[in-house]
Amino acid sequence: LSQHLAAPHQAPFTQAVQRYVSQVVDGALAVHQRVAAAFLPTAIKFHYVFNLRDLSNIFQLTAKVIIHFEGL
């Protein structure tokens, strides 16, 4: 994630975003650890484990919502 956010030719993020790359990565890992610990598999959904793909989907949706409301 940090390489993606810091590479201007791949993702043209502003300097303001690039300045907080390490905090975003650390925060994402902390959120993942807490959610994975809270949402353990159950007897009904024994096959389900919260993973980084789920976390990625959350970040993508959050970014779309922010872009949508900033564009209004």
PDB file of N, CA, C, O and CB in Angstrom:
ATOM      1  N   LEU A   1       0.825  -1.197   0.000  1.00  0.00           N
ATOM      2  CA  LEU A   1       0.000   0.000   0.000  1.00  0.00           C
ATOM      3  C   LEU A   1       0.861   1.249   0.000  1.00  0.00           C
ATOM      4  O   LEU A   1       0.558   2.208  -0.710  1.00  0.00           O
ATOM      5  CB  LEU A   1      -0.934   0.005   1.202  1.00  0.00           C
ATOM      6  N   SER A   2       1.911   1.253   0.771  1.00  0.00           N
ATOM      7  CA  SER A   2       2.751   2.443   0.831  1.00  0.00           C
ATOM      8  C   SER A   2       3.421   2.714  -0.509  1.00  0.00           C
ATOM      9  O   SER A   2       3.570   3.873  -0.896  1.00  0.00           O
ATOM     10  CB  SER A   2       3.804   2.293   1.923  1.00  0.00           C
ATOM     11  N   GLN A   3       3.829   1.669  -1.227  1.00  0.00           N
ATOM     12  CA  GLN A   3       4.439   1.870  -2.544  1.00  0.00           C
ATOM     13  C   GLN A   3       3.419   2.428  -3.521  1.00  0.00           C
ATOM     14  O   GLN A   3       3.754   3.277  -4.348  1.00  0.00           O
ATOM     15  CB  GLN A   3       5.024   0.552  -3.082  1.00  0.00           C
ATOM     16  N   HIS A   4       2.179   1.963  -3.438  1.00  0.00           N
ATOM     17  CA  HIS A   4       1.133   2.447  -4.329  1.00  0.00           C
ATOM     18  C   HIS A   4       0.825   3.918  -4.074  1.00  0.00           C
ATOM     19  O   HIS A   4       0.671   4.692  -5.019  1.00  0.00           O
ATOM     20  CB  HIS A   4      -0.130   1.612  -4.163  1.00  0.00           C
ATOM     21  N   LEU A   5       0.736   4.304  -2.817  1.00  0.00           N
ATOM     22  CA  LEU A   5       0.407   5.686  -2.486  1.00  0.00           C
ATOM     23  C   LEU A   5       1.562   6.640  -2.776  1.00  0.00           C
ATOM     24  O   LEU A   5       1.335   7.815  -3.066  1.00  0.00           O
ATOM     25  CB  LEU A   5       0.013   5.788  -1.028  1.00  0.00           C
ATOM     26  N   ALA A   6       2.789   6.152  -2.702  1.00  0.00           N
ATOM     27  CA  ALA A   6       3.947   7.023  -2.857  1.00  0.00           C
ATOM     28  C   ALA A   6       4.442   7.137  -4.296  1.00  0.00           C
ATOM     29  O   ALA A   6       5.261   8.009  -4.586  1.00  0.00           O
ATOM     30  CB  ALA A   6       5.058   6.529  -1.993  1.00  0.00           C
ATOM     31  N   ALA A   7       3.971   6.288  -5.204  1.00  0.00           N
ATOM     32  CA  ALA A   7       4.453   6.296  -6.584  1.00  0.00           C
ATOM     33  C   ALA A   7       3.599   7.246  -7.429  1.00  0.00           C
ATOM     34  O   ALA A   7       2.482   6.885  -7.801  1.00  0.00           O
ATOM     35  CB  ALA A   7       4.430   4.863  -7.182  1.00  0.00           C
ATOM     36  N   PRO A   8       4.088   8.437  -7.739  1.00  0.00           N
ATOM     37  CA  PRO A   8       3.273   9.413  -8.460  1.00  0.00           C
ATOM     38  C   PRO A   8       2.914   9.004  -9.882  1.00  0.00           C
ATOM     39  O   PRO A   8       1.881   9.434 -10.396  1.00  0.00           O
ATOM     40  CB  PRO A   8       3.985  10.712  -8.500  1.00  0.00           C
ATOM     41  N   HIS A   9       3.741   8.182 -10.533  1.00  0.00           N
ATOM     42  CA  HIS A   9       3.427   7.774 -11.905  1.00  0.00           C
ATOM     43  C   HIS A   9       2.330   6.722 -11.950  1.00  0.00           C
ATOM     44  O   HIS A   9       1.667   6.578 -12.977  1.00  0.00           O
ATOM     45  CB  HIS A   9       4.672   7.243 -12.593  1.00  0.00           C
ATOM     46  N   GLN A  10       2.118   5.975 -10.859  1.00  0.00           N
ATOM     47  CA  GLN A  10       1.075   4.959 -10.820  1.00  0.00           C
ATOM     48  C   GLN A  10      -0.233   5.521 -10.261  1.00  0.00           C
ATOM     49  O   GLN A  10      -1.314   5.196 -10.753  1.00  0.00           O
ATOM     50  CB  GLN A  10       1.534   3.769  -9.984  1.00  0.00           C
ATOM     51  N   ALA A  11      -0.134   6.333  -9.269  1.00  0.00           N
ATOM     52  CA  ALA A  11      -1.313   6.932  -8.644  1.00  0.00           C
ATOM     53  C   ALA A  11      -0.971   8.370  -8.288  1.00  0.00           C
ATOM     54  O   ALA A  11      -0.245   8.616  -7.325  1.00  0.00           O
ATOM     55  CB  ALA A  11      -1.769   6.126  -7.375  1.00  0.00           C
ATOM     56  N   PRO A  12      -1.480   9.303  -9.045  1.00  0.00           N
ATOM     57  CA  PRO A  12      -1.080  10.708  -8.842  1.00  0.00           C
ATOM     58  C   PRO A  12      -1.688  11.322  -7.581  1.00  0.00           C
ATOM     59  O   PRO A  12      -2.583  12.163  -7.664  1.00  0.00           O
ATOM     60  CB  PRO A  12      -1.484  11.540 -10.049  1.00  0.00           C
ATOM     61  N   PHE A  13      -1.203  10.904  -6.427  1.00  0.00           N
ATOM     62  CA  PHE A  13      -1.688  11.462  -5.176  1.00  0.00           C
ATOM     63  C   PHE A  13      -0.918  12.731  -4.855  1.00  0.00           C
ATOM     64  O   PHE A  13       0.257  12.864  -5.196  1.00  0.00           O
ATOM     65  CB  PHE A  13      -1.559  10.440  -4.029  1.00  0.00           C
ATOM     66  N   THR A  14      -1.583  13.645  -4.206  1.00  0.00           N
ATOM     67  CA  THR A  14      -0.953  14.918  -3.848  1.00  0.00           C
ATOM     68  C   THR A  14       0.101  14.698  -2.772  1.00  0.00           C
ATOM     69  O   THR A  14       0.161  13.644  -2.139  1.00  0.00           O
ATOM     70  CB  THR A  14      -2.010  15.935  -3.363  1.00  0.00           C
ATOM     71  N   GLN A  15       0.915  15.701  -2.585  1.00  0.00           N
ATOM     72  CA  GLN A  15       1.939  15.640  -1.535  1.00  0.00           C
ATOM     73  C   GLN A  15       1.303  15.489  -0.158  1.00  0.00           C
ATOM     74  O   GLN A  15       1.867  14.847   0.728  1.00  0.00           O
ATOM     75  CB  GLN A  15       2.821  16.897  -1.571  1.00  0.00           C
ATOM     76  N   ALA A  16       0.117  16.088   0.016  1.00  0.00           N
ATOM     77  CA  ALA A  16      -0.569  15.972   1.306  1.00  0.00           C
ATOM     78  C   ALA A  16      -0.906  14.522   1.611  1.00  0.00           C
ATOM     79  O   ALA A  16      -0.767  14.081   2.752  1.00  0.00           O
ATOM     80  CB  ALA A  16      -1.845  16.823   1.317  1.00  0.00           C
ATOM     81  N   VAL A  17      -1.347  13.772   0.604  1.00  0.00           N
ATOM     82  CA  VAL A  17      -1.658  12.362   0.798  1.00  0.00           C
ATOM     83  C   VAL A  17      -0.375  11.577   1.020  1.00  0.00           C
ATOM     84  O   VAL A  17      -0.306  10.737   1.917  1.00  0.00           O
ATOM     85  CB  VAL A  17      -2.435  11.800  -0.407  1.00  0.00           C
ATOM     86  N   GLN A  18       0.629  11.843   0.215  1.00  0.00           N
ATOM     87  CA  GLN A  18       1.887  11.114   0.323  1.00  0.00           C
ATOM     88  C   GLN A  18       2.556  11.335   1.681  1.00  0.00           C
ATOM     89  O   GLN A  18       3.276  10.463   2.167  1.00  0.00           O
ATOM     90  CB  GLN A  18       2.830  11.533  -0.797  1.00  0.00           C
ATOM     91  N   ARG A  19       2.322  12.478   2.282  1.00  0.00           N
ATOM     92  CA  ARG A  19       2.919  12.793   3.577  1.00  0.00           C
ATOM     93  C   ARG A  19       2.398  11.853   4.675  1.00  0.00           C
ATOM     94  O   ARG A  19       3.097  11.594   5.655  1.00  0.00           O
ATOM     95  CB  ARG A  19       2.628  14.256   3.951  1.00  0.00           C
ATOM     96  N   TYR A  20       1.191  11.354   4.510  1.00  0.00           N
ATOM     97  CA  TYR A  20       0.562  10.526   5.536  1.00  0.00           C
ATOM     98  C   TYR A  20       0.532   9.042   5.190  1.00  0.00           C
ATOM     99  O   TYR A  20      -0.239   8.287   5.781  1.00  0.00           O
ATOM    100  CB  TYR A  20      -0.834  11.003   5.777  1.00  0.00           C
ATOM    101  N   VAL A  21       1.349   8.621   4.254  1.00  0.00           N
ATOM    102  CA  VAL A  21       1.353   7.227   3.805  1.00  0.00           C
ATOM    103  C   VAL A  21       1.607   6.266   4.964  1.00  0.00           C
ATOM    104  O   VAL A  21       0.871   5.292   5.125  1.00  0.00           O
ATOM    105  CB  VAL A  21       2.411   7.024   2.719  1.00  0.00           C
ATOM    106  N   SER A  22       2.613   6.517   5.757  1.00  0.00           N
ATOM    107  CA  SER A  22       2.938   5.568   6.830  1.00  0.00           C
ATOM    108  C   SER A  22       1.816   5.501   7.865  1.00  0.00           C
ATOM    109  O   SER A  22       1.529   4.427   8.393  1.00  0.00           O
ATOM    110  CB  SER A  22       4.259   5.963   7.514  1.00  0.00           C
ATOM    111  N   GLN A  23       1.180   6.633   8.160  1.00  0.00           N
ATOM    112  CA  GLN A  23       0.075   6.628   9.108  1.00  0.00           C
ATOM    113  C   GLN A  23      -1.137   5.872   8.547  1.00  0.00           C
ATOM    114  O   GLN A  23      -1.829   5.166   9.281  1.00  0.00           O
ATOM    115  CB  GLN A  23      -0.317   8.066   9.468  1.00  0.00           C
ATOM    116  N   VAL A  24      -1.386   6.024   7.247  1.00  0.00           N
ATOM    117  CA  VAL A  24      -2.501   5.317   6.612  1.00  0.00           C
ATOM    118  C   VAL A  24      -2.250   3.815   6.642  1.00  0.00           C
ATOM    119  O   VAL A  24      -3.154   3.041   6.955  1.00  0.00           O
ATOM    120  CB  VAL A  24      -2.702   5.800   5.156  1.00  0.00           C
ATOM    121  N   VAL A  25      -1.045   3.404   6.323  1.00  0.00           N
ATOM    122  CA  VAL A  25      -0.712   1.975   6.333  1.00  0.00           C
ATOM    123  C   VAL A  25      -0.815   1.418   7.751  1.00  0.00           C
ATOM    124  O   VAL A  25      -1.406   0.359   7.959  1.00  0.00           O
ATOM    125  CB  VAL A  25       0.709   1.739   5.766  1.00  0.00           C
ATOM    126  N   ASP A  26      -0.246   2.123   8.719  1.00  0.00           N
ATOM    127  CA  ASP A  26      -0.328   1.668  10.111  1.00  0.00           C
ATOM    128  C   ASP A  26      -1.776   1.596  10.583  1.00  0.00           C
ATOM    129  O   ASP A  26      -2.165   0.651  11.270  1.00  0.00           O
ATOM    130  CB  ASP A  26       0.475   2.600  11.027  1.00  0.00           C
ATOM    131  N   GLY A  27      -2.571   2.595  10.213  1.00  0.00           N
ATOM    132  CA  GLY A  27      -3.977   2.599  10.587  1.00  0.00           C
ATOM    133  C   GLY A  27      -4.744   1.462   9.946  1.00  0.00           C
ATOM    134  O   GLY A  27      -5.585   0.834  10.590  1.00  0.00           O
ATOM    135  N   ALA A  28      -4.461   1.192   8.682  1.00  0.00           N
ATOM    136  CA  ALA A  28      -5.131   0.098   7.988  1.00  0.00           C
ATOM    137  C   ALA A  28      -4.814  -1.244   8.637  1.00  0.00           C
ATOM    138  O   ALA A  28      -5.701  -2.082   8.800  1.00  0.00           O
ATOM    139  CB  ALA A  28      -4.726   0.076   6.517  1.00  0.00           C
ATOM    140  N   LEU A  29      -3.568  -1.445   9.003  1.00  0.00           N
ATOM    141  CA  LEU A  29      -3.187  -2.696   9.662  1.00  0.00           C
ATOM    142  C   LEU A  29      -3.835  -2.820  11.045  1.00  0.00           C
ATOM    143  O   LEU A  29      -4.253  -3.907  11.444  1.00  0.00           O
ATOM    144  CB  LEU A  29      -1.659  -2.782   9.788  1.00  0.00           C
ATOM    145  N   ALA A  30      -3.914  -1.710  11.766  1.00  0.00           N
ATOM    146  CA  ALA A  30      -4.548  -1.735  13.086  1.00  0.00           C
ATOM    147  C   ALA A  30      -6.036  -2.046  12.973  1.00  0.00           C
ATOM    148  O   ALA A  30      -6.575  -2.827  13.757  1.00  0.00           O
ATOM    149  CB  ALA A  30      -4.345  -0.394  13.803  1.00  0.00           C
ATOM    150  N   VAL A  31      -6.699  -1.427  11.986  1.00  0.00           N
ATOM    151  CA  VAL A  31      -8.124  -1.698  11.767  1.00  0.00           C
ATOM    152  C   VAL A  31      -8.317  -3.169  11.409  1.00  0.00           C
ATOM    153  O   VAL A  31      -9.218  -3.823  11.933  1.00  0.00           O
ATOM    154  CB  VAL A  31      -8.699  -0.784  10.645  1.00  0.00           C
ATOM    155  N   HIS A  32      -7.485  -3.684  10.529  1.00  0.00           N
ATOM    156  CA  HIS A  32      -7.606  -5.090  10.131  1.00  0.00           C
ATOM    157  C   HIS A  32      -7.447  -6.018  11.332  1.00  0.00           C
ATOM    158  O   HIS A  32      -8.225  -6.958  11.493  1.00  0.00           O
ATOM    159  CB  HIS A  32      -6.561  -5.434   9.059  1.00  0.00           C
ATOM    160  N   GLN A  33      -6.468  -5.769  12.157  1.00  0.00           N
ATOM    161  CA  GLN A  33      -6.240  -6.633  13.312  1.00  0.00           C
ATOM    162  C   GLN A  33      -7.421  -6.609  14.272  1.00  0.00           C
ATOM    163  O   GLN A  33      -7.828  -7.652  14.785  1.00  0.00           O
ATOM    164  CB  GLN A  33      -4.973  -6.215  14.041  1.00  0.00           C
ATOM    165  N   ARG A  34      -7.972  -5.425  14.515  1.00  0.00           N
ATOM    166  CA  ARG A  34      -9.105  -5.325  15.436  1.00  0.00           C
ATOM    167  C   ARG A  34     -10.361  -5.972  14.868  1.00  0.00           C
ATOM    168  O   ARG A  34     -11.074  -6.682  15.576  1.00  0.00           O
ATOM    169  CB  ARG A  34      -9.384  -3.869  15.765  1.00  0.00           C
ATOM    170  N   VAL A  35     -10.626  -5.728  13.598  1.00  0.00           N
ATOM    171  CA  VAL A  35     -11.830  -6.300  12.986  1.00  0.00           C
ATOM    172  C   VAL A  35     -11.701  -7.812  12.875  1.00  0.00           C
ATOM    173  O   VAL A  35     -12.659  -8.534  13.147  1.00  0.00           O
ATOM    174  CB  VAL A  35     -12.083  -5.684  11.596  1.00  0.00           C
ATOM    175  N   ALA A  36     -10.537  -8.297  12.481  1.00  0.00           N
ATOM    176  CA  ALA A  36     -10.336  -9.741  12.367  1.00  0.00           C
ATOM    177  C   ALA A  36     -10.497 -10.425  13.725  1.00  0.00           C
ATOM    178  O   ALA A  36     -10.990 -11.551  13.796  1.00  0.00           O
ATOM    179  CB  ALA A  36      -8.947 -10.044  11.784  1.00  0.00           C
ATOM    180  N   ALA A  37     -10.088  -9.757  14.793  1.00  0.00           N
ATOM    181  CA  ALA A  37     -10.245 -10.321  16.136  1.00  0.00           C
ATOM    182  C   ALA A  37     -11.695 -10.271  16.598  1.00  0.00           C
ATOM    183  O   ALA A  37     -12.142 -11.147  17.339  1.00  0.00           O
ATOM    184  CB  ALA A  37      -9.359  -9.577  17.130  1.00  0.00           C
ATOM    185  N   ALA A  38     -12.433  -9.248  16.163  1.00  0.00           N
ATOM    186  CA  ALA A  38     -13.830  -9.092  16.593  1.00  0.00           C
ATOM    187  C   ALA A  38     -14.783  -9.977  15.795  1.00  0.00           C
ATOM    188  O   ALA A  38     -15.759 -10.486  16.347  1.00  0.00           O
ATOM    189  CB  ALA A  38     -14.258  -7.637  16.460  1.00  0.00           C
ATOM    190  N   PHE A  39     -14.513 -10.165  14.515  1.00  0.00           N
ATOM    191  CA  PHE A  39     -15.408 -10.927  13.653  1.00  0.00           C
ATOM    192  C   PHE A  39     -14.821 -12.310  13.354  1.00  0.00           C
ATOM    193  O   PHE A  39     -14.407 -12.605  12.233  1.00  0.00           O
ATOM    194  CB  PHE A  39     -15.672 -10.162  12.344  1.00  0.00           C
ATOM    195  N   LEU A  40     -14.803 -13.116  14.362  1.00  0.00           N
ATOM    196  CA  LEU A  40     -14.287 -14.471  14.208  1.00  0.00           C
ATOM    197  C   LEU A  40     -15.344 -15.359  13.553  1.00  0.00           C
ATOM    198  O   LEU A  40     -16.535 -15.053  13.624  1.00  0.00           O
ATOM    199  CB  LEU A  40     -13.860 -15.051  15.576  1.00  0.00           C
ATOM    200  N   PRO A  41     -14.929 -16.444  12.924  1.00  0.00           N
ATOM    201  CA  PRO A  41     -15.898 -17.366  12.336  1.00  0.00           C
ATOM    202  C   PRO A  41     -16.886 -17.879  13.401  1.00  0.00           C
ATOM    203  O   PRO A  41     -16.530 -18.052  14.567  1.00  0.00           O
ATOM    204  CB  PRO A  41     -15.166 -18.552  11.668  1.00  0.00           C
ATOM    205  N   THR A  42     -18.121 -18.114  12.972  1.00  0.00           N
ATOM    206  CA  THR A  42     -19.146 -18.631  13.871  1.00  0.00           C
ATOM    207  C   THR A  42     -19.545 -20.038  13.429  1.00  0.00           C
ATOM    208  O   THR A  42     -19.044 -20.552  12.429  1.00  0.00           O
ATOM    209  CB  THR A  42     -20.383 -17.690  13.901  1.00  0.00           C
ATOM    210  N   ALA A  43     -20.439 -20.643  14.175  1.00  0.00           N
ATOM    211  CA  ALA A  43     -20.908 -21.986  13.810  1.00  0.00           C
ATOM    212  C   ALA A  43     -21.639 -21.960  12.471  1.00  0.00           C
ATOM    213  O   ALA A  43     -21.572 -22.921  11.705  1.00  0.00           O
ATOM    214  CB  ALA A  43     -21.831 -22.551  14.905  1.00  0.00           C
ATOM    215  N   ILE A  44     -22.338 -20.858  12.191  1.00  0.00           N
ATOM    216  CA  ILE A  44     -23.085 -20.756  10.941  1.00  0.00           C
ATOM    217  C   ILE A  44     -22.157 -20.378   9.779  1.00  0.00           C
ATOM    218  O   ILE A  44     -22.284 -20.910   8.676  1.00  0.00           O
ATOM    219  CB  ILE A  44     -24.219 -19.721  11.079  1.00  0.00           C
ATOM    220  N   LYS A  45     -21.238 -19.469  10.035  1.00  0.00           N
ATOM    221  CA  LYS A  45     -20.309 -19.022   8.993  1.00  0.00           C
ATOM    222  C   LYS A  45     -18.888 -19.432   9.376  1.00  0.00           C
ATOM    223  O   LYS A  45     -18.001 -18.588   9.507  1.00  0.00           O
ATOM    224  CB  LYS A  45     -20.400 -17.476   8.787  1.00  0.00           C
ATOM    225  N   PHE A  46     -18.689 -20.701   9.549  1.00  0.00           N
ATOM    226  CA  PHE A  46     -17.380 -21.203   9.974  1.00  0.00           C
ATOM    227  C   PHE A  46     -16.302 -21.027   8.917  1.00  0.00           C
ATOM    228  O   PHE A  46     -15.114 -21.023   9.240  1.00  0.00           O
ATOM    229  CB  PHE A  46     -17.485 -22.655  10.338  1.00  0.00           C
ATOM    230  N   HIS A  47     -16.699 -20.882   7.666  1.00  0.00           N
ATOM    231  CA  HIS A  47     -15.746 -20.771   6.570  1.00  0.00           C
ATOM    232  C   HIS A  47     -15.271 -19.333   6.342  1.00  0.00           C
ATOM    233  O   HIS A  47     -14.321 -19.103   5.593  1.00  0.00           O
ATOM    234  CB  HIS A  47     -16.366 -21.309   5.302  1.00  0.00           C
ATOM    235  N   TYR A  48     -15.939 -18.360   6.993  1.00  0.00           N
ATOM    236  CA  TYR A  48     -15.632 -16.960   6.706  1.00  0.00           C
ATOM    237  C   TYR A  48     -14.560 -16.424   7.641  1.00  0.00           C
ATOM    238  O   TYR A  48     -14.643 -16.594   8.857  1.00  0.00           O
ATOM    239  CB  TYR A  48     -16.889 -16.109   6.814  1.00  0.00           C
ATOM    240  N   VAL A  49     -13.559 -15.779   7.071  1.00  0.00           N
ATOM    241  CA  VAL A  49     -12.520 -15.105   7.839  1.00  0.00           C
ATOM    242  C   VAL A  49     -12.331 -13.725   7.216  1.00  0.00           C
ATOM    243  O   VAL A  49     -12.116 -13.604   6.010  1.00  0.00           O
ATOM    244  CB  VAL A  49     -11.170 -15.930   7.852  1.00  0.00           C
ATOM    245  N   PHE A  50     -12.412 -12.686   8.049  1.00  0.00           N
ATOM    246  CA  PHE A  50     -12.194 -11.323   7.562  1.00  0.00           C
ATOM    247  C   PHE A  50     -10.766 -11.226   7.045  1.00  0.00           C
ATOM    248  O   PHE A  50      -9.825 -11.599   7.746  1.00  0.00           O
ATOM    249  CB  PHE A  50     -12.459 -10.261   8.688  1.00  0.00           C
ATOM    250  N   ASN A  51     -10.595 -10.725   5.818  1.00  0.00           N
ATOM    251  CA  ASN A  51      -9.258 -10.685   5.239  1.00  0.00           C
ATOM    252  C   ASN A  51      -8.961  -9.307   4.635  1.00  0.00           C
ATOM    253  O   ASN A  51      -9.783  -8.394   4.707  1.00  0.00           O
ATOM    254  CB  ASN A  51      -9.110 -11.776   4.170  1.00  0.00           C
ATOM    255  N   LEU A  52      -7.788  -9.179   4.049  1.00  0.00           N
ATOM    256  CA  LEU A  52      -7.376  -7.890   3.489  1.00  0.00           C
ATOM    257  C   LEU A  52      -8.222  -7.480   2.291  1.00  0.00           C
ATOM    258  O   LEU A  52      -8.337  -6.287   2.008  1.00  0.00           O
ATOM    259  CB  LEU A  52      -5.918  -7.943   3.084  1.00  0.00           C
ATOM    260  N   ARG A  53      -8.813  -8.427   1.586  1.00  0.00           N
ATOM    261  CA  ARG A  53      -9.710  -8.077   0.478  1.00  0.00           C
ATOM    262  C   ARG A  53     -10.930  -7.328   1.012  1.00  0.00           C
ATOM    263  O   ARG A  53     -11.380  -6.354   0.409  1.00  0.00           O
ATOM    264  CB  ARG A  53     -10.152  -9.348  -0.298  1.00  0.00           C
ATOM    265  N   ASP A  54     -11.455  -7.783   2.130  1.00  0.00           N
ATOM    266  CA  ASP A  54     -12.590  -7.098   2.754  1.00  0.00           C
ATOM    267  C   ASP A  54     -12.197  -5.686   3.176  1.00  0.00           C
ATOM    268  O   ASP A  54     -12.957  -4.738   2.977  1.00  0.00           O
ATOM    269  CB  ASP A  54     -13.100  -7.894   3.971  1.00  0.00           C
ATOM    270  N   LEU A  55     -11.019  -5.554   3.752  1.00  0.00           N
ATOM    271  CA  LEU A  55     -10.532  -4.241   4.159  1.00  0.00           C
ATOM    272  C   LEU A  55     -10.345  -3.335   2.944  1.00  0.00           C
ATOM    273  O   LEU A  55     -10.655  -2.145   2.999  1.00  0.00           O
ATOM    274  CB  LEU A  55      -9.212  -4.373   4.934  1.00  0.00           C
ATOM    275  N   SER A  56      -9.844  -3.892   1.862  1.00  0.00           N
ATOM    276  CA  SER A  56      -9.673  -3.133   0.625  1.00  0.00           C
ATOM    277  C   SER A  56     -11.014  -2.638   0.106  1.00  0.00           C
ATOM    278  O   SER A  56     -11.123  -1.498  -0.346  1.00  0.00           O
ATOM    279  CB  SER A  56      -8.976  -3.987  -0.439  1.00  0.00           C
ATOM    280  N   ASN A  57     -12.027  -3.477   0.165  1.00  0.00           N
ATOM    281  CA  ASN A  57     -13.364  -3.070  -0.281  1.00  0.00           C
ATOM    282  C   ASN A  57     -13.901  -1.918   0.563  1.00  0.00           C
ATOM    283  O   ASN A  57     -14.548  -1.011   0.040  1.00  0.00           O
ATOM    284  CB  ASN A  57     -14.332  -4.259  -0.221  1.00  0.00           C
ATOM    285  N   ILE A  58     -13.636  -1.954   1.853  1.00  0.00           N
ATOM    286  CA  ILE A  58     -14.076  -0.871   2.732  1.00  0.00           C
ATOM    287  C   ILE A  58     -13.393   0.434   2.345  1.00  0.00           C
ATOM    288  O   ILE A  58     -14.049   1.472   2.255  1.00  0.00           O
ATOM    289  CB  ILE A  58     -13.783  -1.212   4.207  1.00  0.00           C
ATOM    290  N   PHE A  59     -12.089   0.394   2.115  1.00  0.00           N
ATOM    291  CA  PHE A  59     -11.357   1.607   1.731  1.00  0.00           C
ATOM    292  C   PHE A  59     -11.815   2.125   0.368  1.00  0.00           C
ATOM    293  O   PHE A  59     -11.934   3.335   0.180  1.00  0.00           O
ATOM    294  CB  PHE A  59      -9.846   1.331   1.704  1.00  0.00           C
ATOM    295  N   GLN A  60     -12.072   1.235  -0.572  1.00  0.00           N
ATOM    296  CA  GLN A  60     -12.529   1.666  -1.893  1.00  0.00           C
ATOM    297  C   GLN A  60     -13.886   2.350  -1.811  1.00  0.00           C
ATOM    298  O   GLN A  60     -14.098   3.389  -2.436  1.00  0.00           O
ATOM    299  CB  GLN A  60     -12.602   0.474  -2.847  1.00  0.00           C
ATOM    300  N   LEU A  61     -14.793   1.778  -1.052  1.00  0.00           N
ATOM    301  CA  LEU A  61     -16.109   2.380  -0.903  1.00  0.00           C
ATOM    302  C   LEU A  61     -16.016   3.725  -0.193  1.00  0.00           C
ATOM    303  O   LEU A  61     -16.689   4.680  -0.579  1.00  0.00           O
ATOM    304  CB  LEU A  61     -17.038   1.442  -0.138  1.00  0.00           C
ATOM    305  N   THR A  62     -15.192   3.801   0.833  1.00  0.00           N
ATOM    306  CA  THR A  62     -15.006   5.060   1.549  1.00  0.00           C
ATOM    307  C   THR A  62     -14.460   6.136   0.612  1.00  0.00           C
ATOM    308  O   THR A  62     -14.921   7.277   0.643  1.00  0.00           O
ATOM    309  CB  THR A  62     -14.058   4.864   2.746  1.00  0.00           C
ATOM    310  N   ALA A  63     -13.496   5.784  -0.208  1.00  0.00           N
ATOM    311  CA  ALA A  63     -12.924   6.742  -1.159  1.00  0.00           C
ATOM    312  C   ALA A  63     -13.973   7.201  -2.163  1.00  0.00           C
ATOM    313  O   ALA A  63     -14.015   8.382  -2.505  1.00  0.00           O
ATOM    314  CB  ALA A  63     -11.725   6.123  -1.895  1.00  0.00           C
ATOM    315  N   LYS A  64     -14.816   6.298  -2.640  1.00  0.00           N
ATOM    316  CA  LYS A  64     -15.866   6.672  -3.596  1.00  0.00           C
ATOM    317  C   LYS A  64     -16.869   7.622  -2.967  1.00  0.00           C
ATOM    318  O   LYS A  64     -17.329   8.565  -3.612  1.00  0.00           O
ATOM    319  CB  LYS A  64     -16.586   5.426  -4.116  1.00  0.00           C
ATOM    320  N   VAL A  65     -17.209   7.375  -1.708  1.00  0.00           N
ATOM    321  CA  VAL A  65     -18.152   8.253  -1.016  1.00  0.00           C
ATOM    322  C   VAL A  65     -17.550   9.638  -0.834  1.00  0.00           C
ATOM    323  O   VAL A  65     -18.227  10.643  -1.052  1.00  0.00           O
ATOM    324  CB  VAL A  65     -18.547   7.661   0.348  1.00  0.00           C
ATOM    325  N   ILE A  66     -16.295   9.695  -0.441  1.00  0.00           N
ATOM    326  CA  ILE A  66     -15.628  10.988  -0.260  1.00  0.00           C
ATOM    327  C   ILE A  66     -15.562  11.743  -1.564  1.00  0.00           C
ATOM    328  O   ILE A  66     -15.866  12.935  -1.604  1.00  0.00           O
ATOM    329  CB  ILE A  66     -14.222  10.800   0.305  1.00  0.00           C
ATOM    330  N   ILE A  67     -15.172  11.075  -2.634  1.00  0.00           N
ATOM    331  CA  ILE A  67     -15.102  11.722  -3.951  1.00  0.00           C
ATOM    332  C   ILE A  67     -16.483  12.213  -4.385  1.00  0.00           C
ATOM    333  O   ILE A  67     -16.612  13.316  -4.917  1.00  0.00           O
ATOM    334  CB  ILE A  67     -14.530  10.745  -5.004  1.00  0.00           C
ATOM    335  N   HIS A  68     -17.498  11.407  -4.161  1.00  0.00           N
ATOM    336  CA  HIS A  68     -18.858  11.786  -4.538  1.00  0.00           C
ATOM    337  C   HIS A  68     -19.297  13.060  -3.815  1.00  0.00           C
ATOM    338  O   HIS A  68     -19.831  13.977  -4.439  1.00  0.00           O
ATOM    339  CB  HIS A  68     -19.833  10.643  -4.230  1.00  0.00           C
ATOM    340  N   PHE A  69     -19.072  13.117  -2.500  1.00  0.00           N
ATOM    341  CA  PHE A  69     -19.548  14.258  -1.748  1.00  0.00           C
ATOM    342  C   PHE A  69     -18.661  15.489  -1.932  1.00  0.00           C
ATOM    343  O   PHE A  69     -19.149  16.611  -1.799  1.00  0.00           O
ATOM    344  CB  PHE A  69     -19.636  13.902  -0.289  1.00  0.00           C
ATOM    345  N   GLU A  70     -17.394  15.315  -2.229  1.00  0.00           N
ATOM    346  CA  GLU A  70     -16.546  16.472  -2.515  1.00  0.00           C
ATOM    347  C   GLU A  70     -16.871  17.069  -3.865  1.00  0.00           C
ATOM    348  O   GLU A  70     -16.659  18.260  -4.095  1.00  0.00           O
ATOM    349  CB  GLU A  70     -15.079  16.085  -2.461  1.00  0.00           C
ATOM    350  N   GLY A  71     -17.388  16.235  -4.762  1.00  0.00           N
ATOM    351  CA  GLY A  71     -17.743  16.712  -6.105  1.00  0.00           C
ATOM    352  C   GLY A  71     -19.043  17.483  -6.146  1.00  0.00           C
ATOM    353  O   GLY A  71     -19.342  18.123  -7.154  1.00  0.00           O
ATOM    354  N   LEU A  72     -19.833  17.441  -5.072  1.00  0.00           N
ATOM    355  CA  LEU A  72     -21.132  18.135  -5.065  1.00  0.00           C
ATOM    356  C   LEU A  72     -20.995  19.610  -4.847  1.00  0.00           C
ATOM    357  O   LEU A  72     -21.997  20.325  -4.815  1.00  0.00           O
ATOM    358  CB  LEU A  72     -22.027  17.566  -4.006  1.00  0.00           C
TER     359      LEU A  72
END
